[in-house]
Amino acid sequence: MDYLPTLINAAMIGAVGALITFVTRTQIRDLKREIDGVKQEIRDLRIEIRAEFTSVRGEIASLRSDLTQVALAVGARPQPQTG
């Protein structure tokens, strides 16, 4: 009869351990899914930023070309570079 309290304690500890394992495993799985979602959002943002940079570079090149045309139209001449 001295073993009965020990067996009850062991069963309780085992049950609590199993419950904690189940709960934390579920939370960890949910956290991993959330992190994967954030990673995908970051990838999407990077793609959008690259597209915007490409667009801005094109607009700058176009503006530069337009300014060159205006300068040539008013008679500006290139000056020699010193350096």
Distance bins in CASP14 RR format, pairs under 12 A and 6 or more apart:
PFRMAT RR
TARGET T0000
AUTHOR 0000-0000-0000
RMODE 2
METHOD distances of the structure
MODEL  1
1 7 0 0 0 0 0 1 0 0 0 0 0
1 8 0 0 0 0 0 1 0 0 0 0 0
3 9 0 0 0 0 0 1 0 0 0 0 0
3 10 0 0 0 0 1 0 0 0 0 0 0
4 10 0 0 0 0 0 1 0 0 0 0 0
4 11 0 0 0 0 0 1 0 0 0 0 0
5 11 0 0 0 0 0 1 0 0 0 0 0
5 12 0 0 0 0 0 1 0 0 0 0 0
6 12 0 0 0 0 0 1 0 0 0 0 0
6 13 0 0 0 0 0 1 0 0 0 0 0
7 13 0 0 0 0 0 1 0 0 0 0 0
7 14 0 0 0 0 0 1 0 0 0 0 0
8 14 0 0 0 0 0 1 0 0 0 0 0
8 15 0 0 0 0 0 1 0 0 0 0 0
9 15 0 0 0 0 0 1 0 0 0 0 0
9 16 0 0 0 0 0 1 0 0 0 0 0
10 16 0 0 0 0 0 1 0 0 0 0 0
10 17 0 0 0 0 0 1 0 0 0 0 0
11 17 0 0 0 0 0 1 0 0 0 0 0
11 18 0 0 0 0 0 1 0 0 0 0 0
12 18 0 0 0 0 0 1 0 0 0 0 0
12 19 0 0 0 0 0 1 0 0 0 0 0
13 19 0 0 0 0 0 1 0 0 0 0 0
13 20 0 0 0 0 0 1 0 0 0 0 0
14 20 0 0 0 0 1 0 0 0 0 0 0
14 21 0 0 0 0 1 0 0 0 0 0 0
14 22 0 0 0 0 0 1 0 0 0 0 0
15 21 0 0 0 0 0 1 0 0 0 0 0
15 22 0 0 0 0 0 1 0 0 0 0 0
16 22 0 0 0 0 0 1 0 0 0 0 0
16 23 0 0 0 0 0 1 0 0 0 0 0
17 23 0 0 0 0 1 0 0 0 0 0 0
17 24 0 0 0 0 1 0 0 0 0 0 0
17 25 0 0 0 0 0 1 0 0 0 0 0
18 24 0 0 0 0 0 1 0 0 0 0 0
18 25 0 0 0 0 0 1 0 0 0 0 0
19 25 0 0 0 0 0 1 0 0 0 0 0
19 26 0 0 0 0 0 1 0 0 0 0 0
20 26 0 0 0 0 0 1 0 0 0 0 0
20 27 0 0 0 0 0 1 0 0 0 0 0
21 27 0 0 0 0 0 1 0 0 0 0 0
21 28 0 0 0 0 0 1 0 0 0 0 0
22 28 0 0 0 0 0 1 0 0 0 0 0
22 29 0 0 0 0 0 1 0 0 0 0 0
23 29 0 0 0 0 0 1 0 0 0 0 0
23 30 0 0 0 0 0 1 0 0 0 0 0
24 30 0 0 0 0 0 1 0 0 0 0 0
24 31 0 0 0 0 0 1 0 0 0 0 0
25 31 0 0 0 0 0 1 0 0 0 0 0
25 32 0 0 0 0 0 1 0 0 0 0 0
26 32 0 0 0 0 0 1 0 0 0 0 0
26 33 0 0 0 0 0 1 0 0 0 0 0
27 33 0 0 0 0 0 1 0 0 0 0 0
27 34 0 0 0 0 0 1 0 0 0 0 0
28 34 0 0 0 0 0 1 0 0 0 0 0
28 35 0 0 0 0 0 1 0 0 0 0 0
29 35 0 0 0 0 0 1 0 0 0 0 0
29 36 0 0 0 0 0 1 0 0 0 0 0
30 36 0 0 0 0 0 1 0 0 0 0 0
30 37 0 0 0 0 0 1 0 0 0 0 0
31 37 0 0 0 0 0 1 0 0 0 0 0
31 38 0 0 0 0 0 1 0 0 0 0 0
32 38 0 0 0 0 0 1 0 0 0 0 0
32 39 0 0 0 0 0 1 0 0 0 0 0
33 39 0 0 0 0 0 1 0 0 0 0 0
33 40 0 0 0 0 0 1 0 0 0 0 0
34 40 0 0 0 0 0 1 0 0 0 0 0
34 41 0 0 0 0 0 1 0 0 0 0 0
35 41 0 0 0 0 0 1 0 0 0 0 0
35 42 0 0 0 0 0 1 0 0 0 0 0
36 42 0 0 0 0 0 1 0 0 0 0 0
36 43 0 0 0 0 0 1 0 0 0 0 0
37 43 0 0 0 0 1 0 0 0 0 0 0
37 44 0 0 0 0 1 0 0 0 0 0 0
38 44 0 0 0 0 0 1 0 0 0 0 0
38 45 0 0 0 0 0 1 0 0 0 0 0
39 45 0 0 0 0 0 1 0 0 0 0 0
39 46 0 0 0 0 0 1 0 0 0 0 0
40 46 0 0 0 0 0 1 0 0 0 0 0
40 47 0 0 0 0 0 1 0 0 0 0 0
41 47 0 0 0 0 0 1 0 0 0 0 0
41 48 0 0 0 0 0 1 0 0 0 0 0
42 48 0 0 0 0 0 1 0 0 0 0 0
42 49 0 0 0 0 0 1 0 0 0 0 0
43 49 0 0 0 0 0 1 0 0 0 0 0
43 50 0 0 0 0 0 1 0 0 0 0 0
44 50 0 0 0 0 0 1 0 0 0 0 0
44 51 0 0 0 0 0 1 0 0 0 0 0
45 51 0 0 0 0 0 1 0 0 0 0 0
45 52 0 0 0 0 0 1 0 0 0 0 0
46 52 0 0 0 0 0 1 0 0 0 0 0
46 53 0 0 0 0 0 1 0 0 0 0 0
47 53 0 0 0 0 0 1 0 0 0 0 0
47 54 0 0 0 0 0 1 0 0 0 0 0
48 54 0 0 0 0 0 1 0 0 0 0 0
48 55 0 0 0 0 0 1 0 0 0 0 0
49 55 0 0 0 0 0 1 0 0 0 0 0
49 56 0 0 0 0 0 1 0 0 0 0 0
50 56 0 0 0 0 0 1 0 0 0 0 0
50 57 0 0 0 0 0 1 0 0 0 0 0
51 57 0 0 0 0 0 1 0 0 0 0 0
51 58 0 0 0 0 0 1 0 0 0 0 0
52 58 0 0 0 0 0 1 0 0 0 0 0
52 59 0 0 0 0 0 1 0 0 0 0 0
53 59 0 0 0 0 0 1 0 0 0 0 0
53 60 0 0 0 0 0 1 0 0 0 0 0
54 60 0 0 0 0 0 1 0 0 0 0 0
54 61 0 0 0 0 0 1 0 0 0 0 0
55 61 0 0 0 0 0 1 0 0 0 0 0
55 62 0 0 0 0 0 1 0 0 0 0 0
56 62 0 0 0 0 0 1 0 0 0 0 0
56 63 0 0 0 0 0 1 0 0 0 0 0
57 63 0 0 0 0 0 1 0 0 0 0 0
57 64 0 0 0 0 0 1 0 0 0 0 0
58 64 0 0 0 0 1 0 0 0 0 0 0
58 65 0 0 0 0 1 0 0 0 0 0 0
58 66 0 0 0 0 0 1 0 0 0 0 0
59 65 0 0 0 0 0 1 0 0 0 0 0
59 66 0 0 0 0 0 1 0 0 0 0 0
60 66 0 0 0 0 0 1 0 0 0 0 0
60 67 0 0 0 0 0 1 0 0 0 0 0
61 67 0 0 0 0 0 1 0 0 0 0 0
61 68 0 0 0 0 0 1 0 0 0 0 0
62 68 0 0 0 0 0 1 0 0 0 0 0
62 69 0 0 0 0 0 1 0 0 0 0 0
63 69 0 0 0 0 0 1 0 0 0 0 0
63 70 0 0 0 0 0 1 0 0 0 0 0
64 70 0 0 0 0 0 1 0 0 0 0 0
64 71 0 0 0 0 0 1 0 0 0 0 0
65 71 0 0 0 0 0 1 0 0 0 0 0
65 72 0 0 0 0 0 1 0 0 0 0 0
66 72 0 0 0 0 0 1 0 0 0 0 0
66 73 0 0 0 0 0 1 0 0 0 0 0
67 73 0 0 0 0 0 1 0 0 0 0 0
67 74 0 0 0 0 0 1 0 0 0 0 0
67 76 0 0 0 0 0 1 0 0 0 0 0
68 74 0 0 0 0 0 1 0 0 0 0 0
68 75 0 0 0 0 0 1 0 0 0 0 0
68 76 0 0 0 0 1 0 0 0 0 0 0
68 78 0 0 0 0 1 0 0 0 0 0 0
69 75 0 0 0 0 0 1 0 0 0 0 0
69 76 0 0 0 0 0 1 0 0 0 0 0
70 76 0 0 0 0 1 0 0 0 0 0 0
71 77 0 0 0 0 1 0 0 0 0 0 0
71 78 0 0 0 0 1 0 0 0 0 0 0
71 79 0 0 0 0 0 1 0 0 0 0 0
72 78 0 0 0 0 1 0 0 0 0 0 0
END
